Amino acid sequence: MRTSEWIIVSYLAYLAVLAWTLPLPARRRRVVTLVGIADIACVWGLSLPRPAFGAVARDWLPALQILIGYWLSGAFFLRPMPRVEAWLASWDQWVFDQLGAGQLALRGPRLLLEYLELAYLTVYLLVPLGFGVAYWFAPRLDVDRYWTIVLLAELACYGMLPWVQTRPPRALRLHAAIEDRRVAIHRLNGLVLKLGSIQVNTFPSGHAAGAFATALAVAEFVPAALVPFLVLAASITVGSVIGRYHYAADSLIGGIVAVLAWAAVR
């Protein structure tokens, strides 16, 4: 199997072990275990010799694995940790009051806020988009190397959820001035999160980690893509903080995780 596939298998095995170690409800324990076993079998099956169609499916499968890893991590949320939330909120206090993020949310141009919200919305497409750019424009694409960078960054963040359990700042109404602005895409993002997210916070931010890891991974094979993908990653990160989807510390450390994953692979 590829290195990236071993990362997926190791992550699923890690969650399965935790499911039987931590005090989870029986139903969640069964779900994590059964989905993990089925997913490991799928990864292993696609690693066997196959027709060309199977090879393409194998190349693209990690994009789906990131979503599976995200949803499975949500099964481990039991109760928030008030002290950790207070520590994260203290950093937000500095960012919003001293660095001016609060004024941006309260009085910033609506067009700018719409852009940041739109950037945050694109995070769900960024990972497959980045791979698509590399897949079509890099004749010597190393698929395993690309996905190793992205998976290390994303799954490292999701793998912390069993140990660091917090609610997103929007749920606590912390520095929520943007809620009083008529920002259409902010409302759309709220609906998307209600329907598709695990409703809890990931520390570090998987959004920031995934966005910056994607930018760095794409640039390995398509250097011209570095600047636009970095701009989008930075916009996603700022949008996640201004929109109150993540704490500032979540996003900052998520970006650091991405750089460390990229450096480790290099």
Summary of the structure (lengths in Angstrom):
residues: 266
radius of gyration: 18.7
end to end distance: 19.7
largest distance: 58.0
contacts: 906
relative contact order: 0.15
helix: 77%
strand: 1%
